[in-house]
Amino acid sequence: MEVKKVNGGGQQIAYRESAGSGPSVMLIHGNSASSLTFKAQLTGEFGQKYRVVAMDLPGHGESDTAAEPEKTYNMPWYAAV
């Protein structure tokens, strides 16, 4: 699974996507996890049928760490990214 990155909220946000071409599904992991939580969904039958995208929230997985984590690691900021 290739890691791709996009700019969001002034930093690089990592994501992985499946090979499927059906309707898109976005998967967002919980605290202290990463997009690899969804490896089975990305590489399995579900990922072959649907376009599944799993992101690494800021400061998680292969996404950049925030310059000011005390100001940015919260739900409103995650939603904005």
Steps between C-alpha positions, in 0.01 A plus 500: 500500500652822383489801731393822331499849649299818457535841661235569764501752780852610408654155528532175308217254563570136409238265358464163336237396247372174363497383139119498475307735277150486650349766726753669732524419869713706742638324810638698795684322781468558874748649746859372488439296184561550127361412158663158536213418736299449180751285308252212465229730362741668259652182359210256530173446318351824634792699357470325166134598470511856639748787481607497864714784635653483848683806631754546776372778723753780567771376735411135433649238270695662219336843519705797618508594865345840574732789589267594790328177608336656805305731269425263218446145628126526556183398320420839336851517352489138381166575332644808330791296360 
